Amino acid sequence: MQIHALAQRFYADASWPYQLARYASIGGFVTCIDVGTFALFLRAGWPLLAVITASWAIALATHFSLNKYVNFRAHDRPAHEQAGTYAVIAGITWLTTTAIVKIAIAFGATPLVGKAIAIAFNVPIGFFGHRHLTFGRGITATARLLLKRR
C-alpha cells in the first residue's frame, strides 16, 4: 500500500521528467569527468581501488553541486544535511561500482567496461535516492513518514 501511494505521488508530480532529463545531462557530463579521471589514474599506474575511489570522489563533488544548484534547486535543507544524505546514497553507489568493476574483470572485461556497466546500474538508484532523499525530505523524515502511514 505504501509503495502504491509513493508511486502515485511520483507520477502526479509533473516536474520529474524534466528533473530526470537534467539529471541525465548532468550525469553525462559527470560521467565524462569520472571516466576521464578513471582512465587517467589507471594509466598512471594507481592501484585499482584508488583509481575507482579517486575518480568517483571527483565526480561526486561535481554531481552534488550541479544537482543541488542546477537540477533540483534544493534549498529547503542546509547543504551539510544534504551532503550527509548524498554521502549515504553515494556510498551505496560506490559499493555497487566496486563490486561490478571487480566482477566484470573476473569475467574478462576491462576495468572501463566494468565502469560503464556500473554507471548504467547506478543511474536509477542515484536519481530516485537524490530526488527523494538528498534533495527531498531526507532519510530520517522519509522514514518517519513511511512509518507513520502504517
C-alpha positions, 0 to 999 in steps of 0.5 A: 500500500505504501509503495502504491501511494509513493508511486502515485505521488511520483507520477502526479508530480509533473516536474520529474521528467524534466528533473530526470532529463537534467539529471541525465545531462548532468550525469553525462557530463559527470560521467565524462569527468569520472571516466576521464579521471578513471582512465587517467589514474589507471594509466598512471599506474594507481592501484585499482581501488584508488583509481575507482575511489579517486575518480568517483570522489571527483565526480561526486563533488561535481554531481552534488553541486550541479544537482543541488544548484542546477537540477533540483534547486534544493534549498529547503535543507542546509547543504551539510544535511544534504551532503550527509544524505548524498554521502549515504546514497553515494556510498551505496553507489560506490559499493555497487561500482566496486563490486561490478568493476571487480566482477566484470574483470573476473569475467574478462572485461576491462576495468572501463567496461566494468565502469560503464556497466556500473554507471548504467546500474547506478543511474536509477538508484542515484536519481530516485535516492537524490530526488527523494532523499538528498534533495527531498525530505531526507532519510530520517523524515522519509522514514518517519513518514513511511512509518507513520502511514502504517 
